[in-house]
Amino acid sequence: MATLGQQLKQAREEKGVSLHEIAESTHIGVRFLQAIENDAYDVLPGGVFNRAFVRKFAKEVGFDEEQAVNLYEEQLEEQGGEPERNYQLGVEEFDARPTSGNGLLLSFVALIVLGALIYAAYQYFTPSSSEAGSVSSLASPSPAPTSAETPSTAGSPTASPDSSPTSSPNGSPSPAGSPEASPTVTPSPSPSPMAPGDAIRVQLTAPEEEVWLSVKSDGKKADRMILKRGEAREYDVSEKIVLSIGRVQSLRISINGRNVDFSKLLSNPKAIVATDIVITKENYQQFLN
């Protein structure tokens, strides 16, 4: 029986498209596409990246996506599981040729910017639960005294005209004499984009289209995911965070509320896939806009 790579290659050739054309439409490097056709899965980044690449490749050549993923998993099982990565760490480079549709792209960018501003405003003006609780306690008035505690005015002497204006029948200060008569609510400070303590807060957002991610924060087990369009994840990082990105142009990274400039973060700003990007408390400021 033909392997998955052989079937995908046959489907591509029958459709009459080249690997470069598929790379341009899927934003997957030609080297990775060649690895899939050769069943050389040790060249791919691994995990969710591999399955996503296989699914995209199959869709472009008219091959059933679910069948392609199932064949990929069957081959992995026959080979004893997912292979160790042997590709060189760094950035997979692919210079995409100019494409049309600039007007649509600009519209998407405008929507992304507008959505980001709305989200930032919401995060900035929404108080945390502890701050909301403090405001609630300040705003709640003290319980009114019971009838047993309130002195009766039936037998009390009439105050003389020159009596102190601060005295009142129930012994509490009058509104004119004491501004402390009613509690004053102090507005809580707006929430800060800073993480608690001496950590940094790293936010990953996919504003336009899904992004394949592998996130390893402070030495913990890598969190691999497909970040759907409009989704965001936050990490409070005490030491360092290591990122692998399957679609660099579709991801936005912000640290403590400030956006990261990919031209400073990557050696090749045109890269499609980036692996093992290390951001620490000591070096993150050099990547900010």
C-alpha positions as CSV (number, residue, x, y, z in Angstrom):
1,M,0.0,0.0,0.0
2,A,1.3,3.5,-0.9
3,T,2.4,5.6,2.0
4,L,0.8,8.9,2.9
5,G,3.6,10.9,1.3
6,Q,3.3,8.9,-1.9
7,Q,-0.4,9.4,-2.1
8,L,-0.2,13.2,-1.4
9,K,2.6,13.5,-4.1
10,Q,0.4,11.6,-6.6
11,A,-2.6,13.8,-5.8
12,R,-0.4,16.9,-6.2
13,E,1.0,15.8,-9.6
14,E,-2.5,14.9,-10.8
15,K,-3.7,18.3,-9.9
16,G,-0.7,19.9,-11.7
17,V,0.6,22.1,-8.9
18,S,4.1,22.6,-7.6
19,L,5.4,22.5,-4.0
20,H,6.2,26.2,-4.3
21,E,2.6,27.0,-5.2
22,I,1.3,25.0,-2.2
23,A,3.9,26.7,0.0
24,E,2.7,30.1,-1.1
25,S,-1.0,29.3,-0.4
26,T,-0.5,27.4,2.9
27,H,2.5,29.4,4.3
28,I,4.3,26.1,5.0
29,G,8.0,26.0,4.0
30,V,8.9,23.9,0.9
31,R,11.3,21.9,3.0
32,F,8.5,20.7,5.2
33,L,6.3,19.9,2.2
34,Q,9.1,17.8,0.7
35,A,9.5,16.0,4.1
36,I,5.8,15.1,4.1
37,E,6.0,13.7,0.6
38,N,9.1,11.7,1.6
39,D,7.5,10.5,4.9
40,A,10.5,12.1,6.7
41,Y,8.5,13.3,9.7
42,D,11.6,13.8,11.8
43,V,12.3,17.0,9.7
44,L,8.9,18.5,10.9
45,P,8.6,20.5,14.1
46,G,6.5,17.8,15.8
47,G,3.2,17.5,17.7
48,V,0.3,19.6,16.5
49,F,2.5,21.2,13.8
50,N,2.9,17.9,11.9
51,R,-0.9,17.2,11.9
52,A,-1.7,20.7,10.9
53,F,0.8,20.6,8.0
54,V,-0.5,17.3,6.8
55,R,-4.1,18.6,6.9
56,K,-3.3,21.8,5.0
57,F,-1.3,19.8,2.4
58,A,-4.1,17.3,1.8
59,K,-6.7,20.1,1.5
60,E,-4.6,21.9,-1.2
61,V,-4.2,18.8,-3.4
62,G,-7.9,17.6,-3.0
63,F,-7.0,14.7,-0.7
64,D,-9.4,13.8,2.2
65,E,-8.0,15.7,5.3
66,E,-9.3,13.3,7.9
67,Q,-8.0,10.3,5.9
68,A,-4.6,12.0,5.6
69,V,-4.3,12.6,9.4
70,N,-5.4,9.0,10.1
71,L,-2.7,7.6,7.7
72,Y,-0.1,9.9,9.4
73,E,-1.0,8.6,12.8
74,E,-1.0,5.0,11.6
75,Q,2.5,5.4,10.1
76,L,3.7,6.9,13.4
77,E,2.3,4.0,15.3
78,E,4.0,1.5,13.0
79,Q,7.3,3.5,13.4
80,G,7.0,3.3,17.2
81,G,5.7,6.8,17.9
82,E,6.7,10.4,17.0
83,P,10.4,10.6,15.9
84,E,12.9,12.8,17.5
85,R,13.5,16.1,15.8
86,N,16.7,16.3,13.9
87,Y,16.3,19.6,12.1
88,Q,18.5,22.5,13.0
89,L,17.1,24.9,15.5
90,G,16.3,28.3,14.2
91,V,14.0,29.8,11.7
92,E,12.5,28.1,8.6
93,E,12.8,30.6,5.8
94,F,10.5,31.0,2.9
95,D,10.3,34.1,0.7
96,A,6.7,34.3,-0.5
97,R,6.1,35.8,-3.9
98,P,3.9,38.9,-4.1
99,T,0.2,38.1,-4.2
100,S,-2.9,40.0,-5.0
101,G,-5.6,41.0,-2.6
102,N,-3.9,43.9,-0.8
103,G,-7.2,45.8,-0.3
104,L,-8.7,42.8,1.5
105,L,-5.5,42.5,3.6
106,L,-5.7,46.2,4.6
107,S,-9.3,45.7,5.6
108,F,-8.3,42.8,7.8
109,V,-5.5,44.8,9.4
110,A,-7.9,47.6,10.2
111,L,-10.3,45.2,11.9
112,I,-7.5,43.7,13.9
113,V,-6.3,47.1,15.1
114,L,-9.8,48.1,16.1
115,G,-10.4,44.8,17.9
116,A,-7.0,45.1,19.7
117,L,-7.9,48.7,20.9
118,I,-11.3,47.5,22.2
119,Y,-9.7,44.5,24.0
120,A,-7.0,46.7,25.5
121,A,-9.5,49.2,26.8
122,Y,-11.6,46.5,28.3
123,Q,-8.6,45.0,30.1
124,Y,-7.5,48.4,31.2
125,F,-10.8,49.6,32.7
126,T,-12.1,46.3,34.2
127,P,-11.1,46.1,37.9
128,S,-9.9,42.8,39.4
129,S,-12.1,40.8,41.8
130,S,-10.2,42.0,44.9
131,E,-10.5,45.6,43.8
132,A,-14.2,45.3,43.1
133,G,-14.7,43.8,46.5
134,S,-12.9,46.7,48.2
135,V,-15.1,49.2,46.3
136,S,-18.2,47.3,47.3
137,S,-17.3,47.3,51.0
138,L,-16.6,51.0,50.9
139,A,-19.9,51.8,49.0
140,S,-22.0,49.8,51.5
141,P,-23.4,52.1,54.2
142,S,-23.1,51.2,57.9
143,P,-26.3,49.6,59.3
144,A,-28.8,52.0,60.7
145,P,-29.1,51.9,64.6
146,T,-32.0,50.0,66.0
147,S,-34.9,51.6,67.9
148,A,-33.3,50.6,71.2
149,E,-30.1,52.5,70.4
150,T,-31.9,55.6,69.1
151,P,-32.6,58.1,71.9
152,S,-36.1,59.4,72.1
153,T,-36.7,63.0,71.4
154,A,-39.9,63.3,73.4
155,G,-38.3,64.5,76.6
156,S,-35.2,66.1,75.3
157,P,-34.7,69.8,75.9
158,T,-35.0,72.2,72.9
159,A,-31.7,73.3,71.6
160,S,-31.0,77.0,72.1
161,P,-30.4,79.2,69.1
162,D,-26.7,79.6,69.9
163,S,-26.2,75.9,70.4
164,S,-23.4,74.2,68.4
165,P,-24.4,73.5,64.8
166,T,-22.7,70.2,64.9
167,S,-25.1,68.7,67.5
168,S,-28.1,66.7,66.4
169,P,-30.9,64.7,68.2
170,N,-29.2,61.4,67.6
171,G,-25.7,62.6,68.5
172,S,-24.3,62.3,65.0
173,P,-22.7,65.3,63.4
174,S,-24.8,67.3,61.0
175,P,-24.0,67.2,57.2
176,A,-22.9,70.9,57.3
177,G,-20.5,70.4,60.2
178,S,-18.8,67.1,59.2
179,P,-18.1,65.9,55.7
180,E,-17.6,62.4,57.1
181,A,-21.3,61.8,57.6
182,S,-21.5,59.6,54.4
183,P,-18.8,57.2,53.2
184,T,-16.8,58.4,50.2
185,V,-16.1,55.8,47.6
186,T,-12.5,56.0,46.4
187,P,-12.1,54.9,42.8
188,S,-10.0,51.8,42.5
189,P,-6.9,52.1,40.3
190,S,-7.1,50.6,36.8
191,P,-5.6,47.2,36.5
192,S,-2.0,47.1,35.4
193,P,-0.7,45.0,32.5
194,M,2.2,44.0,34.7
195,A,2.3,40.5,36.1
196,P,2.2,40.0,39.9
197,G,5.6,40.3,41.7
198,D,8.7,40.5,39.6
199,A,7.3,38.4,36.7
200,I,6.5,39.6,33.2
201,R,3.1,39.0,31.5
202,V,3.3,37.6,28.0
203,Q,0.1,37.7,25.9
204,L,-0.2,35.7,22.7
205,T,-3.0,36.6,20.4
206,A,-4.2,35.3,17.0
207,P,-6.2,38.3,15.7
208,E,-6.6,37.2,12.0
209,E,-6.2,33.4,11.6
210,E,-5.3,30.3,13.6
211,V,-1.7,29.9,14.7
212,W,0.2,26.7,15.7
213,L,2.1,27.3,19.0
214,S,4.3,25.5,21.4
215,V,4.8,27.4,24.7
216,K,7.2,26.4,27.5
217,S,7.1,28.7,30.4
218,D,9.6,28.7,33.3
219,G,10.7,25.1,32.6
220,K,7.3,23.6,32.7
221,K,6.0,21.0,30.2
222,A,5.5,22.5,26.8
223,D,1.9,23.6,26.1
224,R,1.1,22.8,22.4
225,M,-2.0,24.2,20.9
226,I,-3.7,25.7,17.8
227,L,-4.7,29.2,18.8
228,K,-7.9,29.9,17.0
229,R,-8.8,33.2,15.3
230,G,-9.6,35.8,18.0
231,E,-8.2,33.7,20.9
232,A,-5.5,34.9,23.3
233,R,-3.4,33.2,26.0
234,E,-1.5,34.9,28.9
235,Y,1.5,33.6,30.8
236,D,3.1,35.2,33.9
237,V,6.8,34.4,33.4
238,S,9.2,34.5,36.3
239,E,12.3,33.5,34.4
240,K,11.9,32.7,30.7
241,I,9.4,31.6,28.0
242,V,10.3,29.5,24.9
243,L,8.1,29.8,21.8
244,S,7.8,27.8,18.6
245,I,5.4,29.4,16.1
246,G,3.9,27.7,13.0
247,R,2.6,30.9,11.3
248,V,4.6,33.9,12.5
249,Q,2.8,36.6,10.5
250,S,-0.5,35.6,12.2
251,L,0.6,35.9,15.8
252,R,0.8,39.1,18.0
253,I,3.0,39.0,21.1
254,S,2.8,41.7,23.8
255,I,4.8,41.9,27.0
256,N,3.5,43.9,29.9
257,G,1.0,45.6,27.6
258,R,3.6,46.5,24.9
259,N,3.8,44.8,21.5
260,V,6.8,42.9,20.4
261,D,8.5,43.9,17.1
262,F,9.2,40.7,15.1
263,S,12.0,42.5,13.1
264,K,13.9,42.7,16.4
265,L,12.8,39.3,17.7
266,L,13.7,37.2,14.6
267,S,16.8,37.2,12.5
268,N,14.6,37.0,9.4
269,P,11.4,39.0,9.6
270,K,10.0,37.2,6.6
271,A,10.2,33.8,8.3
272,I,7.0,31.7,8.2
273,V,8.0,29.2,11.0
274,A,10.1,30.0,14.0
275,T,11.4,27.6,16.7
276,D,12.8,27.9,20.1
277,I,12.5,31.6,20.5
278,V,13.7,32.5,24.1
279,I,12.3,35.6,25.9
280,T,13.5,36.3,29.4
281,K,13.1,39.0,32.0
282,E,16.5,40.3,31.1
283,N,16.2,40.5,27.3
284,Y,12.5,41.2,26.6
285,Q,12.8,45.0,26.5
286,Q,15.1,44.9,23.4
287,F,12.2,43.3,21.4
288,L,9.5,45.9,22.2
289,N,8.2,48.5,19.8
